Amino acid sequence: MFRRLLVGWVVLAIAIGLVAALLPGFHINGGALTLLWVAALYALVNVTLGSILALLTAPLILLTLGLFTLVINAAMFELIDWLSDSLTIDGFWWSLFAAFLVTVFTVILTFVLQRLRRPEDRTPQAA
């Protein structure tokens, strides 16, 4: 379980790094440790405040077939921009683009990592 959490954290950091490299309005001020810091902060804020916002806006999420979660994730990025000097975002639209790309990159990276695992590691384990 700890290994999966650690891998997920690194995957999120890589996804955020890719977004910072691609989007001119999304800036990470630092190196690999800064990426890990921003990913940890994003995960923490998303698990706490993001979960509450998703619960409060559940009808809107259902009405938009889940697309409103991108707005919630963009708001989380804006909050992290406010909380940390390590992340600078030039506006809400850049946050929205970043939320979309982080989601796409995270899904792709997770899929690739699952395919690279040995077959005996792919079987689900009992908790």
N, C-alpha and C positions, 0 to 999 in steps of 0.2 A: 504494500500500500504506500509506504513512504517513497519507494522508487517511482511509482506512478505519479505521485504528487510532485516529486522533483523533476521528472521528465516533462510533466505538464507545465511546470514553471519555466523551464528552459525553452520549451516550444513557444510559450507565450512571449518570452523575451526575444526570441528569434523573430517571431512574427512582428512584434513592435519595432525591432530593428530594421526589418525589411520595409515596413511602412515609413519609417523615418528616412530611409534611403530613397524611397520613391516619391513621397509627397513633399513638395517644397514648403508647405505651410505647417509641417509637423516636425519639430526639432527635438532631438535628444542631445542634451549638453553633457557629454561624457562618453565613456567607453562601455565595455562589457559589464562591469559591475553596476554602472548606472542603468543599463538595460534591465538587469536583474532586479534592481531596486524599483524601477518603474513598473515592471511586470508584477512584482510582489504587492506594490501599492494598488495597482489596478485590480488584482485578484481580491485583495482585502476589501476595497471599496465596493467592488462588484458583488461580492458575497454578502456584505452587510446591507448597504444602502441600495444596491441594484436589486436585490431580492425584494426589499420592501417596496421599491418603485414598481417592480414587475407585478407584485401582488395588487397594489393599488390601481394599476392601469391595466389589469387583466382584460376587462371588456374591450378596451381600445386595442390591445394586442391581438385579441381574437378577431376583432372587426377588420384589422389590417393584415390578418393572416401571419402574424408574427413580425411584420416589418417594423412595428413601433419599438421593438427591442433594440433596433439600431439607434434610435433616438435616445433610448435610455443609456446605451453603451457610449454614445457620443457625449451625453451629459456626464458620465463617469470620467471620460477623458478630460472634459472641461474642469471637473472638480480636482482631478489629479494635477492639472496644469496650475490650478490655484494653490494646491497644497505643497507642491514640490517645485524647486528651482531647476530640477533636472529635465523637465518637460516644458516645452513652449509650443503653443498652438496658436496660429494666426487668426482663428475665428471658428464659429460653430460649424460651418460647412466643411472645414478641414477635419474637425472632430468626427463629423458624420462619415466622410470618406475614409478616415482612419478606422473607425469602428467597423465599417464594411470590410475593408482590406484585412484587418486583424482577424476577423471571423473567417474569411476565405483562407488566409494563410495558415491559421491554426488548424482548420479542417484538413487542408492538404498535407501539412507536415505530420499531423497525427495519423492520417491514412498511410503515408509513406513509411513512417516508423512502425506501424503495425504490420505492414507487408515485409519489412526487413527483419522482424523478429523471427526466431527459430520456431518451427511448428509446435514443438513441445511447450514453448512459452505462451502460445496463443490460446491454450485451453483455459477457460475460466476457472479460477480457484475458489474454493469455499472460504468464506470469511471466518 
